[in-house]
């Protein structure tokens, strides 16, 4: 396994793990704050947009091949 392959795989797994951890944190935040369904939806929507933006940036880079 080359260094480039290892770095790419590590980056993918690391960022994926961080995203999953962020989702867990959003869930705990909604649960502990006593937010109702609407409040929990807003927490996931607003904080989830950051994750979606990060994913969109990666997709756009692949499309324009930067």
PyMOL Python script that loads the backbone (N, CA, C, O; Angstrom):
from pymol import cmd

cmd.read_pdbstr("""\
ATOM      1  N   UNK A   1       0.855  -1.184   0.000  1.00  0.00           N
ATOM      2  CA  UNK A   1       0.000   0.000   0.000  1.00  0.00           C
ATOM      3  C   UNK A   1       0.889   1.231   0.000  1.00  0.00           C
ATOM      4  O   UNK A   1       1.793   1.364   0.825  1.00  0.00           O
ATOM      5  N   UNK A   2       0.617   2.125  -0.937  1.00  0.00           N
ATOM      6  CA  UNK A   2       1.428   3.331  -1.030  1.00  0.00           C
ATOM      7  C   UNK A   2       0.961   4.371  -0.004  1.00  0.00           C
ATOM      8  O   UNK A   2      -0.123   4.270   0.569  1.00  0.00           O
ATOM      9  N   UNK A   3       1.803   5.347   0.198  1.00  0.00           N
ATOM     10  CA  UNK A   3       1.506   6.410   1.148  1.00  0.00           C
ATOM     11  C   UNK A   3       0.252   7.178   0.709  1.00  0.00           C
ATOM     12  O   UNK A   3      -0.581   7.528   1.546  1.00  0.00           O
ATOM     13  N   UNK A   4       0.114   7.441  -0.591  1.00  0.00           N
ATOM     14  CA  UNK A   4      -1.035   8.190  -1.089  1.00  0.00           C
ATOM     15  C   UNK A   4      -2.334   7.440  -0.823  1.00  0.00           C
ATOM     16  O   UNK A   4      -3.335   8.047  -0.441  1.00  0.00           O
ATOM     17  N   UNK A   5      -2.322   6.139  -1.021  1.00  0.00           N
ATOM     18  CA  UNK A   5      -3.508   5.325  -0.774  1.00  0.00           C
ATOM     19  C   UNK A   5      -3.858   5.344   0.708  1.00  0.00           C
ATOM     20  O   UNK A   5      -5.024   5.492   1.075  1.00  0.00           O
ATOM     21  N   UNK A   6      -2.848   5.195   1.553  1.00  0.00           N
ATOM     22  CA  UNK A   6      -3.061   5.224   2.997  1.00  0.00           C
ATOM     23  C   UNK A   6      -3.629   6.566   3.441  1.00  0.00           C
ATOM     24  O   UNK A   6      -4.561   6.617   4.243  1.00  0.00           O
ATOM     25  N   UNK A   7      -3.062   7.660   2.915  1.00  0.00           N
ATOM     26  CA  UNK A   7      -3.538   8.989   3.288  1.00  0.00           C
ATOM     27  C   UNK A   7      -4.975   9.206   2.845  1.00  0.00           C
ATOM     28  O   UNK A   7      -5.781   9.750   3.599  1.00  0.00           O
ATOM     29  N   UNK A   8      -5.299   8.792   1.646  1.00  0.00           N
ATOM     30  CA  UNK A   8      -6.656   8.951   1.140  1.00  0.00           C
ATOM     31  C   UNK A   8      -7.652   8.141   1.961  1.00  0.00           C
ATOM     32  O   UNK A   8      -8.720   8.638   2.318  1.00  0.00           O
ATOM     33  N   UNK A   9      -7.303   6.899   2.257  1.00  0.00           N
ATOM     34  CA  UNK A   9      -8.173   6.035   3.047  1.00  0.00           C
ATOM     35  C   UNK A   9      -8.331   6.573   4.468  1.00  0.00           C
ATOM     36  O   UNK A   9      -9.436   6.583   5.010  1.00  0.00           O
ATOM     37  N   UNK A  10      -7.238   7.017   5.066  1.00  0.00           N
ATOM     38  CA  UNK A  10      -7.288   7.563   6.425  1.00  0.00           C
ATOM     39  C   UNK A  10      -8.143   8.828   6.487  1.00  0.00           C
ATOM     40  O   UNK A  10      -8.908   9.022   7.431  1.00  0.00           O
ATOM     41  N   UNK A  11      -8.008   9.679   5.481  1.00  0.00           N
ATOM     42  CA  UNK A  11      -8.793  10.908   5.445  1.00  0.00           C
ATOM     43  C   UNK A  11     -10.280  10.591   5.326  1.00  0.00           C
ATOM     44  O   UNK A  11     -11.102  11.191   6.017  1.00  0.00           O
ATOM     45  N   UNK A  12     -10.624   9.655   4.456  1.00  0.00           N
ATOM     46  CA  UNK A  12     -12.027   9.281   4.270  1.00  0.00           C
ATOM     47  C   UNK A  12     -12.614   8.697   5.549  1.00  0.00           C
ATOM     48  O   UNK A  12     -13.709   9.078   5.960  1.00  0.00           O
ATOM     49  N   UNK A  13     -11.904   7.789   6.170  1.00  0.00           N
ATOM     50  CA  UNK A  13     -12.391   7.164   7.406  1.00  0.00           C
ATOM     51  C   UNK A  13     -12.447   8.184   8.543  1.00  0.00           C
ATOM     52  O   UNK A  13     -13.406   8.198   9.314  1.00  0.00           O
ATOM     53  N   UNK A  14     -11.436   9.027   8.650  1.00  0.00           N
ATOM     54  CA  UNK A  14     -11.390  10.028   9.710  1.00  0.00           C
ATOM     55  C   UNK A  14     -12.512  11.038   9.612  1.00  0.00           C
ATOM     56  O   UNK A  14     -13.167  11.339  10.610  1.00  0.00           O
ATOM     57  N   UNK A  15     -12.743  11.566   8.416  1.00  0.00           N
ATOM     58  CA  UNK A  15     -13.813  12.548   8.242  1.00  0.00           C
ATOM     59  C   UNK A  15     -15.167  11.880   8.428  1.00  0.00           C
ATOM     60  O   UNK A  15     -16.072  12.470   9.018  1.00  0.00           O
ATOM     61  N   UNK A  16     -15.316  10.656   7.933  1.00  0.00           N
ATOM     62  CA  UNK A  16     -16.565   9.927   8.131  1.00  0.00           C
ATOM     63  C   UNK A  16     -16.864   9.715   9.603  1.00  0.00           C
ATOM     64  O   UNK A  16     -18.006   9.858  10.040  1.00  0.00           O
ATOM     65  N   UNK A  17     -15.831   9.374  10.368  1.00  0.00           N
ATOM     66  CA  UNK A  17     -15.999   9.206  11.811  1.00  0.00           C
ATOM     67  C   UNK A  17     -16.376  10.503  12.499  1.00  0.00           C
ATOM     68  O   UNK A  17     -17.218  10.513  13.397  1.00  0.00           O
ATOM     69  N   UNK A  18     -15.760  11.593  12.084  1.00  0.00           N
ATOM     70  CA  UNK A  18     -16.091  12.892  12.676  1.00  0.00           C
ATOM     71  C   UNK A  18     -17.518  13.313  12.348  1.00  0.00           C
ATOM     72  O   UNK A  18     -18.202  13.894  13.190  1.00  0.00           O
ATOM     73  N   UNK A  19     -17.971  13.024  11.131  1.00  0.00           N
ATOM     74  CA  UNK A  19     -19.347  13.357  10.747  1.00  0.00           C
ATOM     75  C   UNK A  19     -20.324  12.551  11.594  1.00  0.00           C
ATOM     76  O   UNK A  19     -21.314  13.094  12.085  1.00  0.00           O
ATOM     77  N   UNK A  20     -20.055  11.265  11.769  1.00  0.00           N
ATOM     78  CA  UNK A  20     -20.925  10.439  12.605  1.00  0.00           C
ATOM     79  C   UNK A  20     -20.938  10.943  14.045  1.00  0.00           C
ATOM     80  O   UNK A  20     -21.986  10.949  14.690  1.00  0.00           O
ATOM     81  N   UNK A  21     -19.789  11.362  14.548  1.00  0.00           N
ATOM     82  CA  UNK A  21     -19.718  11.906  15.902  1.00  0.00           C
ATOM     83  C   UNK A  21     -20.504  13.215  16.005  1.00  0.00           C
ATOM     84  O   UNK A  21     -21.163  13.463  17.014  1.00  0.00           O
ATOM     85  N   UNK A  22     -20.439  14.052  14.969  1.00  0.00           N
ATOM     86  CA  UNK A  22     -21.202  15.296  14.966  1.00  0.00           C
ATOM     87  C   UNK A  22     -22.698  15.021  14.978  1.00  0.00           C
ATOM     88  O   UNK A  22     -23.451  15.736  15.639  1.00  0.00           O
ATOM     89  N   UNK A  23     -23.141  13.993  14.255  1.00  0.00           N
ATOM     90  CA  UNK A  23     -24.552  13.625  14.257  1.00  0.00           C
ATOM     91  C   UNK A  23     -24.967  13.159  15.646  1.00  0.00           C
ATOM     92  O   UNK A  23     -26.054  13.492  16.118  1.00  0.00           O
ATOM     93  N   UNK A  24     -24.100  12.390  16.302  1.00  0.00           N
ATOM     94  CA  UNK A  24     -24.376  11.951  17.675  1.00  0.00           C
ATOM     95  C   UNK A  24     -24.483  13.157  18.613  1.00  0.00           C
ATOM     96  O   UNK A  24     -25.370  13.203  19.466  1.00  0.00           O
ATOM     97  N   UNK A  25     -23.595  14.116  18.457  1.00  0.00           N
ATOM     98  CA  UNK A  25     -23.634  15.315  19.293  1.00  0.00           C
ATOM     99  C   UNK A  25     -24.922  16.091  19.058  1.00  0.00           C
ATOM    100  O   UNK A  25     -25.523  16.587  20.012  1.00  0.00           O
ATOM    101  N   UNK A  26     -25.358  16.206  17.803  1.00  0.00           N
ATOM    102  CA  UNK A  26     -26.617  16.896  17.504  1.00  0.00           C
ATOM    103  C   UNK A  26     -27.791  16.173  18.169  1.00  0.00           C
ATOM    104  O   UNK A  26     -28.689  16.814  18.713  1.00  0.00           O
ATOM    105  N   UNK A  27     -27.781  14.851  18.125  1.00  0.00           N
ATOM    106  CA  UNK A  27     -28.841  14.066  18.764  1.00  0.00           C
ATOM    107  C   UNK A  27     -28.866  14.312  20.273  1.00  0.00           C
ATOM    108  O   UNK A  27     -29.925  14.555  20.851  1.00  0.00           O
ATOM    109  N   UNK A  28     -27.686  14.245  20.908  1.00  0.00           N
ATOM    110  CA  UNK A  28     -27.620  14.465  22.358  1.00  0.00           C
ATOM    111  C   UNK A  28     -28.035  15.894  22.712  1.00  0.00           C
ATOM    112  O   UNK A  28     -28.700  16.111  23.724  1.00  0.00           O
ATOM    113  N   UNK A  29     -27.649  16.863  21.890  1.00  0.00           N
ATOM    114  CA  UNK A  29     -28.026  18.249  22.126  1.00  0.00           C
ATOM    115  C   UNK A  29     -29.535  18.410  22.070  1.00  0.00           C
ATOM    116  O   UNK A  29     -30.119  19.077  22.924  1.00  0.00           O
ATOM    117  N   UNK A  30     -30.168  17.810  21.081  1.00  0.00           N
ATOM    118  CA  UNK A  30     -31.629  17.901  20.959  1.00  0.00           C
ATOM    119  C   UNK A  30     -32.309  17.195  22.127  1.00  0.00           C
ATOM    120  O   UNK A  30     -33.330  17.662  22.632  1.00  0.00           O
ATOM    121  N   UNK A  31     -31.744  16.076  22.549  1.00  0.00           N
ATOM    122  CA  UNK A  31     -32.341  15.307  23.639  1.00  0.00           C
ATOM    123  C   UNK A  31     -32.197  16.025  24.976  1.00  0.00           C
ATOM    124  O   UNK A  31     -33.166  16.128  25.728  1.00  0.00           O
ATOM    125  N   UNK A  32     -31.014  16.516  25.277  1.00  0.00           N
ATOM    126  CA  UNK A  32     -30.752  17.134  26.578  1.00  0.00           C
ATOM    127  C   UNK A  32     -31.344  18.532  26.706  1.00  0.00           C
ATOM    128  O   UNK A  32     -31.603  18.991  27.819  1.00  0.00           O
ATOM    129  N   UNK A  33     -31.563  19.214  25.584  1.00  0.00           N
ATOM    130  CA  UNK A  33     -32.115  20.563  25.657  1.00  0.00           C
ATOM    131  C   UNK A  33     -33.623  20.552  25.819  1.00  0.00           C
ATOM    132  O   UNK A  33     -34.225  21.590  26.091  1.00  0.00           O
ATOM    133  N   UNK A  34     -34.236  19.394  25.654  1.00  0.00           N
ATOM    134  CA  UNK A  34     -35.677  19.302  25.785  1.00  0.00           C
ATOM    135  C   UNK A  34     -36.406  19.864  24.578  1.00  0.00           C
ATOM    136  O   UNK A  34     -37.585  20.210  24.659  1.00  0.00           O
ATOM    137  N   UNK A  35     -35.709  19.951  23.470  1.00  0.00           N
ATOM    138  CA  UNK A  35     -36.335  20.459  22.250  1.00  0.00           C
ATOM    139  C   UNK A  35     -37.389  19.463  21.784  1.00  0.00           C
ATOM    140  O   UNK A  35     -37.189  18.250  21.852  1.00  0.00           O
ATOM    141  N   UNK A  36     -38.484  19.977  21.323  1.00  0.00           N
ATOM    142  CA  UNK A  36     -39.519  19.112  20.778  1.00  0.00           C
ATOM    143  C   UNK A  36     -39.133  18.645  19.388  1.00  0.00           C
ATOM    144  O   UNK A  36     -37.975  18.738  18.982  1.00  0.00           O
ATOM    145  N   UNK A  37     -40.118  18.145  18.672  1.00  0.00           N
ATOM    146  CA  UNK A  37     -39.836  17.667  17.318  1.00  0.00           C
ATOM    147  C   UNK A  37     -39.344  18.792  16.416  1.00  0.00           C
ATOM    148  O   UNK A  37     -38.396  18.617  15.651  1.00  0.00           O
ATOM    149  N   UNK A  38     -39.998  19.949  16.512  1.00  0.00           N
ATOM    150  CA  UNK A  38     -39.599  21.072  15.674  1.00  0.00           C
ATOM    151  C   UNK A  38     -38.196  21.553  16.030  1.00  0.00           C
ATOM    152  O   UNK A  38     -37.384  21.817  15.143  1.00  0.00           O
ATOM    153  N   UNK A  39     -37.913  21.664  17.314  1.00  0.00           N
ATOM    154  CA  UNK A  39     -36.589  22.096  17.749  1.00  0.00           C
ATOM    155  C   UNK A  39     -35.495  21.127  17.321  1.00  0.00           C
ATOM    156  O   UNK A  39     -34.426  21.546  16.877  1.00  0.00           O
ATOM    157  N   UNK A  40     -35.765  19.827  17.455  1.00  0.00           N
ATOM    158  CA  UNK A  40     -34.794  18.828  17.035  1.00  0.00           C
ATOM    159  C   UNK A  40     -34.580  18.887  15.525  1.00  0.00           C
ATOM    160  O   UNK A  40     -33.459  18.741  15.039  1.00  0.00           O
ATOM    161  N   UNK A  41     -35.672  19.103  14.790  1.00  0.00           N
ATOM    162  CA  UNK A  41     -35.552  19.214  13.334  1.00  0.00           C
ATOM    163  C   UNK A  41     -34.701  20.417  12.948  1.00  0.00           C
ATOM    164  O   UNK A  41     -33.896  20.345  12.019  1.00  0.00           O
ATOM    165  N   UNK A  42     -34.882  21.529  13.668  1.00  0.00           N
ATOM    166  CA  UNK A  42     -34.088  22.727  13.376  1.00  0.00           C
ATOM    167  C   UNK A  42     -32.617  22.517  13.724  1.00  0.00           C
ATOM    168  O   UNK A  42     -31.737  22.991  13.005  1.00  0.00           O
ATOM    169  N   UNK A  43     -32.344  21.812  14.819  1.00  0.00           N
ATOM    170  CA  UNK A  43     -30.956  21.518  15.183  1.00  0.00           C
ATOM    171  C   UNK A  43     -30.300  20.698  14.087  1.00  0.00           C
ATOM    172  O   UNK A  43     -29.196  21.013  13.641  1.00  0.00           O
ATOM    173  N   UNK A  44     -30.985  19.642  13.651  1.00  0.00           N
ATOM    174  CA  UNK A  44     -30.415  18.790  12.612  1.00  0.00           C
ATOM    175  C   UNK A  44     -30.312  19.529  11.283  1.00  0.00           C
ATOM    176  O   UNK A  44     -29.348  19.331  10.543  1.00  0.00           O
ATOM    177  N   UNK A  45     -31.287  20.376  10.968  1.00  0.00           N
ATOM    178  CA  UNK A  45     -31.257  21.107   9.706  1.00  0.00           C
ATOM    179  C   UNK A  45     -30.109  22.106   9.680  1.00  0.00           C
ATOM    180  O   UNK A  45     -29.320  22.121   8.736  1.00  0.00           O
ATOM    181  N   UNK A  46     -30.011  22.938  10.707  1.00  0.00           N
ATOM    182  CA  UNK A  46     -28.999  23.996  10.686  1.00  0.00           C
ATOM    183  C   UNK A  46     -27.588  23.436  10.816  1.00  0.00           C
ATOM    184  O   UNK A  46     -26.693  23.827  10.067  1.00  0.00           O
ATOM    185  N   UNK A  47     -27.388  22.528  11.753  1.00  0.00           N
ATOM    186  CA  UNK A  47     -26.047  21.979  11.911  1.00  0.00           C
ATOM    187  C   UNK A  47     -25.715  20.980  10.805  1.00  0.00           C
ATOM    188  O   UNK A  47     -24.553  20.811  10.437  1.00  0.00           O
ATOM    189  N   UNK A  48     -26.737  20.328  10.285  1.00  0.00           N
ATOM    190  CA  UNK A  48     -26.529  19.387   9.188  1.00  0.00           C
ATOM    191  C   UNK A  48     -26.169  20.078   7.887  1.00  0.00           C
ATOM    192  O   UNK A  48     -25.543  19.467   7.020  1.00  0.00           O
ATOM    193  N   UNK A  49     -26.551  21.342   7.729  1.00  0.00           N
ATOM    194  CA  UNK A  49     -26.189  22.071   6.523  1.00  0.00           C
ATOM    195  C   UNK A  49     -24.674  22.247   6.410  1.00  0.00           C
ATOM    196  O   UNK A  49     -24.140  22.301   5.302  1.00  0.00           O
ATOM    197  N   UNK A  50     -23.989  22.334   7.527  1.00  0.00           N
ATOM    198  CA  UNK A  50     -22.536  22.416   7.500  1.00  0.00           C
ATOM    199  C   UNK A  50     -21.920  21.142   6.940  1.00  0.00           C
ATOM    200  O   UNK A  50     -20.970  21.189   6.159  1.00  0.00           O
ATOM    201  N   UNK A  51     -22.468  20.010   7.343  1.00  0.00           N
ATOM    202  CA  UNK A  51     -22.002  18.722   6.822  1.00  0.00           C
ATOM    203  C   UNK A  51     -22.318  18.628   5.332  1.00  0.00           C
ATOM    204  O   UNK A  51     -21.482  18.190   4.541  1.00  0.00           O
ATOM    205  N   UNK A  52     -23.520  19.038   4.957  1.00  0.00           N
ATOM    206  CA  UNK A  52     -23.910  18.990   3.543  1.00  0.00           C
ATOM    207  C   UNK A  52     -23.033  19.910   2.699  1.00  0.00           C
ATOM    208  O   UNK A  52     -22.669  19.563   1.576  1.00  0.00           O
ATOM    209  N   UNK A  53     -22.694  21.073   3.233  1.00  0.00           N
ATOM    210  CA  UNK A  53     -21.805  21.991   2.515  1.00  0.00           C
ATOM    211  C   UNK A  53     -20.428  21.397   2.304  1.00  0.00           C
ATOM    212  O   UNK A  53     -19.833  21.552   1.237  1.00  0.00           O
ATOM    213  N   UNK A  54     -19.926  20.724   3.313  1.00  0.00           N
ATOM    214  CA  UNK A  54     -18.615  20.078   3.180  1.00  0.00           C
ATOM    215  C   UNK A  54     -18.658  18.988   2.118  1.00  0.00           C
ATOM    216  O   UNK A  54     -17.737  18.867   1.310  1.00  0.00           O
ATOM    217  N   UNK A  55     -19.735  18.187   2.118  1.00  0.00           N
ATOM    218  CA  UNK A  55     -19.884  17.126   1.117  1.00  0.00           C
ATOM    219  C   UNK A  55     -20.053  17.727  -0.274  1.00  0.00           C
ATOM    220  O   UNK A  55     -19.496  17.209  -1.242  1.00  0.00           O
ATOM    221  N   UNK A  56     -20.813  18.810  -0.384  1.00  0.00           N
ATOM    222  CA  UNK A  56     -21.021  19.457  -1.679  1.00  0.00           C
ATOM    223  C   UNK A  56     -19.705  19.991  -2.237  1.00  0.00           C
ATOM    224  O   UNK A  56     -19.466  19.927  -3.443  1.00  0.00           O
ATOM    225  N   UNK A  57     -18.858  20.515  -1.364  1.00  0.00           N
ATOM    226  CA  UNK A  57     -17.560  21.023  -1.814  1.00  0.00           C
ATOM    227  C   UNK A  57     -16.740  19.909  -2.438  1.00  0.00           C
ATOM    228  O   UNK A  57     -16.093  20.115  -3.465  1.00  0.00           O
ATOM    229  N   UNK A  58     -16.759  18.737  -1.831  1.00  0.00           N
ATOM    230  CA  UNK A  58     -16.015  17.608  -2.366  1.00  0.00           C
ATOM    231  C   UNK A  58     -16.573  17.163  -3.706  1.00  0.00           C
ATOM    232  O   UNK A  58     -15.813  16.854  -4.623  1.00  0.00           O
ATOM    233  N   UNK A  59     -17.895  17.128  -3.827  1.00  0.00           N
ATOM    234  CA  UNK A  59     -18.523  16.724  -5.081  1.00  0.00           C
ATOM    235  C   UNK A  59     -18.220  17.728  -6.182  1.00  0.00           C
ATOM    236  O   UNK A  59     -17.919  17.338  -7.310  1.00  0.00           O
ATOM    237  N   UNK A  60     -18.294  19.007  -5.869  1.00  0.00           N
ATOM    238  CA  UNK A  60     -17.998  20.057  -6.863  1.00  0.00           C
ATOM    239  C   UNK A  60     -16.555  19.954  -7.322  1.00  0.00           C
ATOM    240  O   UNK A  60     -16.274  20.119  -8.510  1.00  0.00           O
ATOM    241  N   UNK A  61     -15.629  19.684  -6.401  1.00  0.00           N
ATOM    242  CA  UNK A  61     -14.231  19.530  -6.787  1.00  0.00           C
ATOM    243  C   UNK A  61     -14.047  18.346  -7.726  1.00  0.00           C
ATOM    244  O   UNK A  61     -13.241  18.414  -8.654  1.00  0.00           O
ATOM    245  N   UNK A  62     -14.787  17.258  -7.497  1.00  0.00           N
ATOM    246  CA  UNK A  62     -14.704  16.108  -8.386  1.00  0.00           C
ATOM    247  C   UNK A  62     -15.269  16.432  -9.764  1.00  0.00           C
ATOM    248  O   UNK A  62     -14.739  15.983 -10.780  1.00  0.00           O
ATOM    249  N   UNK A  63     -16.342  17.212  -9.794  1.00  0.00           N
ATOM    250  CA  UNK A  63     -16.983  17.536 -11.068  1.00  0.00           C
ATOM    251  C   UNK A  63     -16.079  18.429 -11.913  1.00  0.00           C
ATOM    252  O   UNK A  63     -15.917  18.180 -13.108  1.00  0.00           O
ATOM    253  N   UNK A  64     -15.489  19.461 -11.317  1.00  0.00           N
ATOM    254  CA  UNK A  64     -14.651  20.357 -12.105  1.00  0.00           C
ATOM    255  C   UNK A  64     -13.187  19.910 -12.138  1.00  0.00           C
ATOM    256  O   UNK A  64     -12.345  20.557 -12.762  1.00  0.00           O
ATOM    257  N   UNK A  65     -12.898  18.803 -11.465  1.00  0.00           N
ATOM    258  CA  UNK A  65     -11.570  18.162 -11.478  1.00  0.00           C
ATOM    259  C   UNK A  65     -10.452  19.117 -11.112  1.00  0.00           C
ATOM    260  O   UNK A  65      -9.521  19.338 -11.886  1.00  0.00           O
ATOM    261  N   UNK A  66     -10.558  19.676  -9.921  1.00  0.00           N
ATOM    262  CA  UNK A  66      -9.520  20.587  -9.423  1.00  0.00           C
ATOM    263  C   UNK A  66      -8.428  19.773  -8.780  1.00  0.00           C
ATOM    264  O   UNK A  66      -7.447  20.333  -8.290  1.00  0.00           O
TER     265      UNK A  66
END
""", "prot")
cmd.dss("prot")
cmd.show_as("cartoon", "prot")
cmd.util.cbc("prot")
cmd.orient("prot")
